[in-house]
Amino acid sequence: MCGKGRMQRNLVSHAKNNFVRYAHPNLRRVRAKFSDGVHDAWVCAKCLKKGLVVPALARRIARAAAPAR
């Protein structure tokens, strides 16, 4: 959604030894409504909390709420 991914950084000890460390964002897998329909997406927790992504109802709940034909 917002393009977040893992960030690479160097961890430096007191002896000035460097080694690569990776920081991963807090991503969640959610079913969300988009302009082209409902599908699964990886969304960061901050975007979910802000309301930038509208989560879709679970399939069984949506089916039960749908009117009978």
SVG drawing of the C-alpha trace seen along z (x, -y; Angstrom):
<svg xmlns="http://www.w3.org/2000/svg" viewBox="-34 -8 72 27">
<polyline fill="none" stroke="black" stroke-width="0.4" points="0.0,0.0 2.6,-2.6 5.6,-0.8 7.2,0.2 9.8,3.0 12.8,4.2 15.5,1.6 19.2,2.4 21.4,0.8 24.8,1.3 25.2,2.2 28.4,0.7 30.0,2.1 32.3,0.1 35.2,1.7 33.9,0.3 33.0,3.7 30.2,3.3 27.7,6.0 24.5,5.7 21.2,5.8 17.7,5.7 14.7,4.0 11.3,5.3 8.1,3.2 5.0,4.3 3.1,5.8 -0.2,7.6 -1.9,9.7 -5.6,8.5 -8.5,8.9 -9.2,5.4 -11.6,3.5 -9.9,1.7 -11.3,0.0 -10.9,3.2 -12.5,5.4 -11.6,7.3 -8.3,9.1 -5.5,10.0 -2.7,7.4 0.2,6.8 -0.6,3.6 1.5,2.0 -0.2,1.6 0.1,-2.2 -2.0,-2.3 -4.6,0.0 -4.8,-2.1 -5.1,-5.4 -8.0,-3.9 -6.2,-4.2 -7.3,-0.6 -10.9,0.7 -10.8,4.3 -13.4,6.5 -15.8,8.7 -15.0,12.4 -16.4,14.5 -18.8,16.4 -20.2,13.3 -20.6,11.5 -22.4,14.6 -24.7,14.7 -25.5,11.0 -26.2,11.2 -29.9,11.2 -31.3,14.6 -32.0,15.0"/>
</svg>
